[in-house]
Amino acid sequence: MMLQKITVLLLVAGMFSCSDTRYKVLIDNPGTEKITVTIDKEVIVLDVHESNEILLAFGDHTMKFRDSVSHFNVSKDLSFDRINLLINPTRSGYVLRQLNYSKDSKKLYPAKDIIPYDTIQLMDVATISGNYKKTNSQFIYDLYDYGIHEQFPANKEATDFRDERKFVKIYREKDFLIDFMSKHKID
């Protein structure tokens, strides 16, 4: 009886080998026209402002978009339970924003920033400073807690006055600019 259990466990474990592991990847089209992208041999059609979550095995992959071919890697270091790679075939702008939640705004020893303080230019419309990062990379490996379709929670208060929570959200650049301008006066 014990030998049967061990054999079944080995068979099940063999069915889920490391080579079968797939990672969540988001491919996004922030543009104003439908696009067709081929990743390895899979053809993906994305409408305007559409994104698609796909699963890819770790290792090297090839993406064809318009007349170009790009190579990228899905690393074993990626997390299984969250999207770790955003594919940006059009090389459009994306903004990563860090938001801090704390009970005490006069904290003596703030935690290290996830996104360093910087000044970024938004679509030749505004220049802003803060914990922002702008990227036009075709393959965005930055870690974020909230994706392009998720909102920051209105209040995510830290549980302890010494505690500080830092979260990162990724935006399409145009969406970020609209959101930012609706909340701030820009000269």
N, C-alpha and C positions, 0 to 999 in steps of 0.2 A: 504494500500500500504506500509506504513512504517513497519507494523508488518511482512509483507512478507519479506522485506529486512533484518530485524533483524533475522528472522528464517533462511533465507539462509546463512547469515553470521555465525550464530551459528553452522549450519550443516557443513559448510566449515571448520570452526575452529576445530570442532570435528574430522574431517577427518585427521587433522595434529596435533594430540596430541603429548605431549612430549614423550610418549612411542614409537611413530613411528619415532622419530628423529634418523637419522643415521649420523655417523661421518666418514670422510675419513681416511682410514688406509692404509699404504703401506706395503705389504709383499714382501720381497726381497730374491733372491737366488744369492749371489755373487760367489758361488762355481763352481766347474768344473764338476758337474754331476746333472742330473735332480732330483728334489725332489718332494715329495708328502706330503702335509700338510692338516690336517683336522681342521677347526675352527668351533666349535660347531658341526654341522652336514654337513657343506659344505666342499667338497674335492677340494683342490686347487693344481694343478700341475704346477710347475715352471721349465722351461728349464734353462740351464746354463746362468748366467748373466741376468736373467729375473726378473722383478718385476711386481706386479699386485696391482692396487688400488682397495680396497674393501670398502664397507660401513658396519659399525657395529653399532648396537644400544648401547646406554650407558648401563653400568652394567657389570656384570661378564661374562667372556667367557672362553672356554676351547680350548686349542690347543693340537693336537696330532701330534708328529713328530718322526718318527722312533719308538723307544720303550719307548718314554717318553711322559708324559702328563704334560702340564703347564697350570696354571690359570693366567688370567690377567684381568684388569679392564679398561673399556673405561669410563672416567670420564665425568660428565656433564660440567666440566670446560673447556673442549676442544673447539676449535674454529670450526665453521661450514665451513668456507671458505678456510681452509688450512689443510694439513695433519699434524697431531699432534702425530702420533704414527707410528714408523717403526718397523715391526715385523721381527726379525732376527732369524729364526728357527735354523740355523746352528751355531749360536753364533760366527760368523765371526767378524773381526775387522772393525770398522767404525771410521772415523775421522771427527770431527766438527771443522771448521776453521772460525774464526772471521776475517773479513776484514773491515778496517776503511776507510772512505772517508771523506776528510776534505779540505777546502780551505786554512787553516792555519796550517802548521805542528808544529808551536811553540805555540800551544794552552795552555793557563795557567791552565784551568780547564777542563781537558778531562772528557767526560762522563764515567760512570762506565762501565767496560768491561762486556760483555755478557758472554764470556768465559774467565776465569782468565788465566793469563800467567802461562805456565807450560812447562815441558820438557816431551816429549813422545818418545817411542821407536817404530819404524816402521818396522815390520816384520823381526827383527834381522838384518836389513840392515843399518838403520840410526837412530840417535837420534837427534831430533830437539827441539828447544825451541820457544815459542811464544804463541799466543792466540789460542791454539789447545787443543782439548779434544779427547782422544781415548776411545772407549767403545766396549766391546764384549757382552753387555747386550742382552738378548733375546727380550726384549721389550724396545725400545728406545723412551722415551717420550720428549726428548730435542726439543725445538723449533728451527726451522731453516727457513731461507727465500728462500734458493735454495736447491732443492732436488738432489738426486744422478744422475739424468739425465740432470740437468740444469747447465749452466755455470754462473760464476760471470760475470756481465757486465764489459766490458773493462774500462769504466769510469762512475762513478756514483757520480759526484762531488756534494758536499754540496752546497746549494743555498746561504748561508750566510757565511762570513768568520769566524763567531763565531760558526757556526753550524758544527756538526760532525755526520755522519751517520755510524752506525755499522750494518753489515749484517753477517749472519751465513750461511754457506753451509755445507751439509753433503756429505761425500764421502765414497765409499767402500775403505777400507784401501789400497788395491793394486792399485786402480785407483789414490788415493791421492799420493802414493809413486811415481808412474810413472810420474804424473804431476809435483810433487815437484822436482824430479831428472832432469826433462827436463828443469827446470828453474834455478836450483842451482847446484853448484859444491859440491859434497859430498866427503869428505876425507875418 
